[in-house]
Amino acid sequence: MFNDEHLAKNHSIPFFGAIPSFSGYLKDGQSVIINDENFTLNFTTHLSGNTVVVDYTTSPNKLLARAKYLFLFTEKINLHDFIFPGSYSLTFKDLSDSDIAYFKLAGIRLYRLPYKVSDMVYDVKRLITLFSPSIFHKYSEESNEENIQFLKESANITLIPRQQSNFPLSASDVHSGDVFGSFSLNGLGPLIMATTGSKISHLQIALEIDGKMNVCESTGGAIAGKTGIVCTLWDDFVKDTVANEGLNIVHMRLASPYREKFDAKRAYDTFVKQLLGSPYGFETFVFSALDTVTDNLFYPLDEGSLEILYYLIDLIKASLADLVIGQGIANRLNMPVYPTNSRASIYKKMASIGKLFKEIYIMPELDSYRYGSDGHVSRVCSCLAMDILRASGAFEGTEFAVDWNAAEQTPKDIFAFKLWDITTPVPAACAANDPDLPYCQLRGTSKIVFDERTLNAHSACKHMSETCPTKAPYYERPEVC
């Protein structure tokens, strides 16, 4: 893998390497051979009533071989440690109806764990440090270093240092429909960047309301402690931006003809006003970004990662698993999202229609989907911005006046669309701070630099951003996807 050379000395495990890696499906009546650096494992699986028997042989590939694997059903999970060569059997008794139903479709899902406990401890420690600014709301030199290293390892992004500057814009420099793209070294931001290939992780949009410039966003609480869909007066936005330690943020001007067509009152009256106070789009956070089974995932994540995470999160806190994964899957299965569906009921439904978990989660996030007990619209930051642009009339009579889902648009998509003015000279204060940038960086100690693939790169098309790969390290994608 491209990032192995960056890994810490004496450890072979990357960020997120403690997540079990998917090895394959063990289906009824089939034999499967699994090769890893320790063992060659030959499995044959049989179903009898509510019992599954796995016969296997182990052949070591080196001295003192050892391997740990998880056998995942819908509700049952088993950890087995392979140490000795020979022929053996594993028996899984008293399987539930949902275990059996999905087993008949997919079989047992087999996952390999890192052999060294020290590797797993090392990765967990790094992840805690990586996300500590989001968890504890405090940056440290160690967390900054881990975030910088994660971006380098997982997203092939090397940050460019920048001298911190005074906030260079006034409200008169901003027009409704302009956007602000930002990121912080808080774990969550770099995670979004690594998954989507974006140079930023959060997006806000300017909107004049009752004659006063506001900045609207959907936020999970990373900025100024705000949560949900909010609009903030310009002066307060400036104060929040300056006060936010570690924030790197740019202003991007909406280009003609979209700027001239943007009707702020229409956007507010017909759309924004109804959504103010709605919760952040936790339900769509994962699904907006995942369009393919494996090509939206950075190493070492794979096609089984989301499924095992769904199981583990549900094991720890079922309501959280339902929020971030379960409701999105239920919508795609045409199941009601409330009352809450159990994992068992979701898997039985998938079995009944013959669809694997990985086939369901890549289905597009539709704007028509509703969430929670109140049936609310669920939008993350970039999706809300595209919804506001569309509601304003900015896209009428343009190439964007086609059928697409705002809920599928990631921060990378927004900036990569041919929507932005980078030819008009920026205000003098911006040019003085960053003479090499064709847009204005407002704050930050890391320079935000877009390239030909991440700014004004793509035209609109029907169902855009629904099948797009974003595979690290190069994040190449076709023009239409």
C-alpha positions in Angstrom: 0.0 0.0 0.0 1.1 3.5 -0.8 1.4 4.6 2.9 3.3 1.8 4.5 6.6 3.7 4.5 5.1 6.3 6.8 4.2 3.9 9.6 5.7 4.2 13.0 8.9 2.3 13.8 8.3 -1.2 15.1 4.6 -1.2 14.2 3.1 -2.5 11.0 -0.4 -1.2 11.6 -1.8 2.1 10.0 -4.4 4.4 11.4 -7.7 2.4 11.8 -5.7 -0.8 11.5 -7.3 -2.2 14.7 -10.6 -2.5 12.7 -10.9 -6.2 11.7 -10.1 -6.6 8.0 -12.6 -8.5 5.8 -11.4 -11.8 4.5 -14.4 -13.3 2.7 -17.8 -15.1 3.0 -18.1 -18.7 4.2 -21.3 -20.0 2.5 -23.3 -23.1 3.0 -21.8 -26.1 1.1 -18.8 -24.2 -0.2 -15.1 -24.5 0.4 -13.0 -21.4 0.8 -9.2 -21.0 1.1 -7.8 -18.0 3.0 -4.1 -17.2 2.8 -2.3 -14.8 5.1 1.3 -14.5 6.2 0.8 -16.9 9.1 -1.6 -19.6 7.9 -3.3 -21.2 4.9 -6.9 -21.9 6.1 -9.3 -24.2 4.2 -12.9 -23.8 5.3 -16.0 -25.9 4.4 -19.3 -24.7 5.8 -22.6 -26.6 6.4 -26.0 -25.6 7.6 -28.3 -28.0 9.6 -31.4 -26.5 11.1 -30.3 -23.6 13.3 -26.7 -24.9 13.5 -23.8 -24.1 11.3 -20.6 -26.3 11.3 -17.4 -25.0 9.8 -14.8 -27.7 9.1 -11.3 -26.4 8.6 -7.7 -27.3 8.1 -4.7 -25.1 9.0 -1.3 -25.1 7.4 1.3 -22.8 8.9 3.2 -20.6 6.5 6.0 -19.9 9.1 7.2 -21.0 12.5 5.2 -20.0 15.5 2.3 -19.1 13.3 -0.8 -17.6 14.8 -3.9 -15.9 13.4 -7.1 -14.4 15.0 -10.4 -14.3 13.1 -13.9 -13.1 13.8 -16.9 -15.2 12.5 -19.8 -12.8 12.1 -23.5 -13.7 11.8 -26.3 -11.1 12.2 -26.5 -11.4 16.0 -23.8 -14.0 16.9 -20.1 -13.3 16.7 -17.2 -15.7 17.5 -13.5 -15.0 17.9 -11.2 -17.9 17.1 -7.5 -18.1 17.6 -5.7 -20.4 15.1 -2.5 -21.7 16.5 -2.0 -25.4 15.7 -1.9 -27.1 12.3 -4.4 -29.9 11.6 -8.1 -30.5 10.9 -10.8 -29.2 13.2 -14.4 -28.1 13.4 -16.3 -25.0 14.7 -20.0 -25.4 15.6 -22.3 -22.4 15.9 -25.5 -23.6 17.7 -28.9 -21.9 18.5 -28.6 -19.3 15.7 -31.5 -16.9 15.5 -33.9 -16.5 12.7 -32.1 -13.4 11.4 -28.7 -15.2 11.7 -30.0 -18.1 9.6 -31.9 -15.9 7.1 -28.9 -13.8 6.2 -26.5 -16.7 6.4 -28.5 -18.4 3.6 -27.8 -15.3 1.5 -24.3 -14.2 2.4 -22.8 -16.9 4.7 -20.6 -16.1 7.6 -18.6 -12.9 7.3 -15.0 -13.6 8.1 -12.7 -10.9 9.5 -9.0 -11.0 10.5 -7.7 -9.2 13.5 -4.1 -7.9 13.9 -2.0 -10.6 15.6 -0.1 -8.3 18.0 -2.1 -6.9 20.9 0.5 -4.1 20.9 -0.4 -3.1 17.4 -4.1 -2.8 18.4 -3.2 -0.8 21.5 -0.9 1.4 19.5 -3.7 2.1 16.9 -6.3 2.8 19.5 -4.0 5.2 21.3 -3.3 7.0 18.0 -7.0 7.3 17.2 -7.8 8.7 20.7 -5.1 11.3 20.1 -6.3 12.0 16.6 -9.8 12.7 17.7 -9.0 14.3 21.0 -9.8 17.9 19.9 -13.3 16.8 18.9 -13.8 14.7 22.0 -12.2 17.0 24.6 -12.4 20.4 22.7 -8.7 21.0 23.2 -5.8 21.0 20.7 -2.3 19.8 21.6 1.0 19.5 19.8 0.6 15.7 19.9 -2.9 15.8 18.4 -1.8 18.2 15.7 1.1 15.9 14.8 -1.1 12.8 14.6 -3.6 14.7 12.4 -0.9 15.9 10.0 0.5 12.3 9.9 -2.9 10.8 9.2 -3.5 13.2 6.3 -0.1 12.3 4.9 -0.6 8.5 5.3 -4.3 8.1 4.5 -5.0 11.0 2.1 -1.6 11.8 0.5 -2.0 15.4 1.7 1.0 17.3 3.0 0.0 20.5 4.7 1.8 23.7 3.8 2.5 26.0 6.8 1.0 29.5 6.7 1.5 32.6 8.8 -1.7 33.3 10.8 -3.4 36.5 9.7 -6.1 39.0 10.8 -9.5 38.3 9.4 -9.4 40.2 6.0 -13.0 40.5 4.8 -16.0 42.6 5.7 -19.6 41.8 5.0 -19.5 44.0 1.9 -17.0 41.7 0.3 -19.4 38.8 0.5 -22.4 38.0 -1.6 -25.3 35.5 -0.9 -24.3 32.2 -2.4 -20.6 32.5 -1.6 -19.3 29.7 0.4 -16.7 29.2 3.2 -14.6 26.0 3.2 -12.7 25.0 6.2 -10.9 22.2 8.2 -9.4 21.8 11.6 -6.9 19.2 12.8 -9.5 17.6 15.0 -9.7 14.0 13.7 -13.1 14.4 12.2 -12.0 16.9 9.6 -9.1 14.9 8.3 -11.3 11.8 8.3 -13.7 13.5 5.9 -10.8 14.7 3.8 -9.3 11.2 3.5 -12.7 9.7 2.7 -13.8 12.2 0.0 -10.5 13.5 -1.3 -11.5 17.0 -0.4 -9.1 19.8 0.7 -11.6 21.0 3.3 -14.1 19.2 5.6 -16.7 21.8 6.5 -18.8 24.2 4.4 -20.8 27.2 5.2 -22.8 29.5 2.9 -23.5 33.2 2.9 -27.2 34.3 2.9 -28.6 37.7 3.4 -31.6 37.6 5.7 -33.8 40.7 6.4 -31.1 42.9 5.0 -28.3 41.5 7.1 -25.5 39.1 6.0 -25.6 35.7 7.7 -23.6 32.6 7.3 -25.7 29.4 7.3 -24.5 25.8 8.0 -25.3 22.4 9.3 -22.9 21.7 12.1 -22.3 18.9 14.5 -20.9 21.3 17.1 -17.2 21.7 16.0 -17.6 25.5 15.6 -18.6 27.7 18.5 -20.5 24.8 20.1 -23.4 25.2 17.7 -25.3 22.2 16.6 -27.8 21.6 13.8 -28.9 23.9 11.0 -28.2 27.5 12.0 -27.7 30.9 10.5 -25.2 33.3 12.2 -25.0 37.0 11.8 -21.8 38.1 10.0 -20.2 39.8 13.0 -20.8 36.8 15.1 -19.4 34.5 12.4 -16.2 36.6 12.3 -15.8 36.4 16.1 -16.5 32.6 16.1 -13.9 32.1 13.2 -11.2 34.1 14.9 -11.8 32.4 18.3 -11.7 28.9 16.8 -8.3 27.6 17.5 -6.9 25.5 14.7 -9.5 26.6 12.0 -8.2 27.0 8.5 -10.9 28.6 6.3 -11.3 30.1 2.8 -13.9 32.2 1.1 -15.0 31.2 -2.4 -17.1 33.6 -4.6 -20.0 32.2 -6.5 -19.5 32.8 -10.2 -21.8 34.3 -12.9 -24.5 33.5 -13.9 -25.2 31.8 -10.6 -24.5 34.9 -8.5 -26.9 37.1 -10.5 -29.6 34.4 -10.3 -29.3 33.8 -6.5 -32.4 35.1 -4.7 -31.6 35.2 -1.0 -35.2 35.9 0.0 -36.5 33.0 -2.0 -33.9 30.7 -0.5 -34.8 31.7 3.0 -38.5 31.8 2.7 -39.0 28.6 0.7 -36.3 26.4 2.3 -34.0 27.7 5.0 -36.6 29.1 7.4 -38.3 25.7 7.6 -35.0 23.9 8.4 -33.6 26.2 11.0 -33.2 24.3 14.3 -33.2 20.9 12.6 -30.5 18.5 13.8 -27.2 17.9 12.0 -27.3 15.2 9.4 -25.7 12.4 11.5 -28.0 10.0 9.7 -26.6 10.8 6.3 -23.0 11.5 7.2 -21.8 8.1 6.1 -24.1 7.6 3.1 -23.4 10.9 1.4 -19.8 9.9 1.1 -20.1 6.3 0.1 -21.0 5.7 -3.5 -19.0 2.5 -4.1 -18.2 -0.7 -2.2 -14.5 -0.1 -1.8 -13.4 3.0 -3.9 -14.5 5.6 -1.3 -12.3 4.0 1.4 -8.8 4.8 2.4 -6.4 2.0 3.4 -6.8 -0.1 5.5 -10.6 0.1 5.4 -12.4 -2.4 3.1 -15.7 -3.7 1.9 -16.5 -5.2 5.3 -15.5 -2.3 7.5 -18.9 -0.6 7.7 -20.7 -3.9 8.5 -18.4 -4.9 11.3 -18.5 -1.3 12.7 -22.3 -1.4 12.6 -22.2 -4.6 14.7 -19.7 -3.2 17.2 -21.4 0.2 17.6 -24.7 -1.6 18.0 -23.1 -3.8 20.7 -21.9 -0.7 22.6 -24.9 1.7 22.0 -27.8 0.6 19.8 -29.3 4.1 19.6 -26.0 5.4 18.1 -25.8 2.5 15.6 -29.4 3.3 14.5 -28.6 7.0 14.2 -25.5 6.8 12.0 -26.2 3.6 10.0 -29.5 1.9 10.8 -31.9 4.6 9.7 -30.1 5.1 6.4 -30.2 1.4 5.7 -33.9 1.3 6.6 -34.7 4.1 4.2 -33.0 2.2 1.4 -35.0 -0.9 2.3 -38.3 1.0 2.4 -38.7 0.3 6.1 -40.0 2.9 8.5 -37.2 4.6 10.4 -39.3 5.0 13.5 -40.0 3.1 15.8 -36.3 2.1 15.7 -35.5 -1.1 13.7 -33.2 -3.7 15.3 -30.2 -4.9 13.4 -31.9 -8.3 13.3 -35.0 -6.9 11.5 -32.8 -5.0 9.0 -30.8 -8.1 8.1 -34.0 -10.2 7.8 -35.3 -7.6 5.4 -32.1 -7.7 3.3 -32.3 -11.5 3.2 -35.9 -11.4 2.1 -35.0 -9.2 -1.0 -31.7 -11.0 -1.7 -29.5 -7.9 -1.2 -26.2 -7.8 0.7 -25.3 -5.1 3.2 -22.7 -3.7 0.9 -25.2 -3.5 -2.0 -27.6 -1.5 0.2 -25.2 1.1 1.7 -24.0 2.3 -1.7 -27.5 3.2 -2.9 -27.9 7.0 -3.4 -29.0 9.2 -0.5 -32.3 10.6 -1.8 -33.5 14.1 -0.9 -36.9 12.6 -0.2 -35.6 10.5 2.8 -36.8 11.5 6.2 -35.4 10.6 9.6 -36.1 10.3 13.3 -39.4 10.3 15.1 -40.3 13.7 13.7 -39.5 12.8 10.1 -36.9 15.6 9.7 -34.7 16.4 6.7 -31.2 15.3 7.4 -28.4 17.3 5.8 -24.6 17.6 6.4 -22.9 20.9 5.7 -22.2 20.4 1.9 -25.6 19.0 1.2 -27.3 21.9 2.9 -25.3 24.4 0.9 -26.3 22.7 -2.4 -29.9 22.7 -1.3 -29.7 26.4 -0.6 -28.1 27.2 -3.9 -30.9 25.2 -5.7 -33.7 26.8 -3.6 -32.4 30.3 -4.4 -33.0 29.8 -8.1 -29.3 30.1 -8.9 -29.3 27.0 -11.0 -32.4 27.7 -13.1 -31.6 27.8 -16.8 -28.1 26.4 -16.2 -26.5 23.0 -16.6 -27.4 22.3 -12.9 -31.1 22.4 -13.7 -31.3 18.6 -14.0 -32.3 15.8 -11.6 -29.8 15.3 -8.7 -29.8 14.8 -5.0 -28.3 17.5 -2.8 -27.9 14.9 -0.1 -25.2 13.2 -2.2 -22.9 16.2 -2.5 -19.7 16.1 -0.4 -17.4 19.1 0.3 -15.2 17.9 -2.5 -18.1 17.8 -4.9 -19.1 21.4 -4.1 -15.7 22.9 -4.8 -15.0 20.6 -7.8 -18.1 21.8 -9.6 -17.6 24.6 -12.1 -19.4 27.2 -9.8 -16.6 29.4 -8.5 -15.1 32.8 -9.5 -11.3 32.6 -9.3 -10.5 35.2 -11.9 -11.8 38.4 -10.2 -9.0 39.9 -8.0 -9.4 39.3 -4.3 -9.5 42.2 -1.8 -6.1 43.7 -1.1 -5.9 42.3 2.4 -6.4 38.8 1.1 -3.8 39.3 -1.7 -1.3 40.6 0.9 -1.7 37.6 3.1 -1.7 34.9 0.3 -0.5 36.4 -3.0 -0.4 33.0 -4.6 -4.1 32.1 -4.0 -6.9 33.2 -6.4 -9.4 33.1 -3.5 -9.2 34.5 0.0 -8.0 32.5 2.9 -9.5 34.1 6.0 -7.6 32.3 8.8 -5.4 29.4 9.5 -1.8 28.2 10.0 -2.1 25.7 7.1 -2.6 26.9 3.6 -5.7 25.5 1.8 -4.6 24.8 -1.8 -6.9 23.3 -4.4 -5.7 21.7 -7.6 -7.2 21.1 -11.1 -9.1 18.0 -9.7 -10.6 19.7 -6.7 -11.7 23.2 -7.9 -13.9 24.0 -10.9 -13.1 20.6 -12.4 -16.5 19.1 -13.2 -19.8 20.0 -15.0 -23.2 19.1 -13.8 -25.1 15.9 -14.9 -28.1 14.0 -14.0 -27.7 12.0 -10.8 -24.3 13.5 -10.2 -22.1 12.3 -7.4 -24.0 9.1 -6.9 -21.5 6.6 -8.2 -18.2 8.5 -7.8 -15.0 6.8 -6.6 -12.8 8.8 -4.2 -9.9 6.4 -3.8 -6.7 7.5 -2.0 -4.1 8.6 -2.8 -5.0 10.2 -6.1 -8.8 10.4 -5.8 -9.3 10.2 -9.6 -12.9 10.1 -10.8 -14.6 10.1 -14.2 -16.3 13.2 -15.5 -19.7 11.7 -15.2 -20.5 9.7 -12.1 
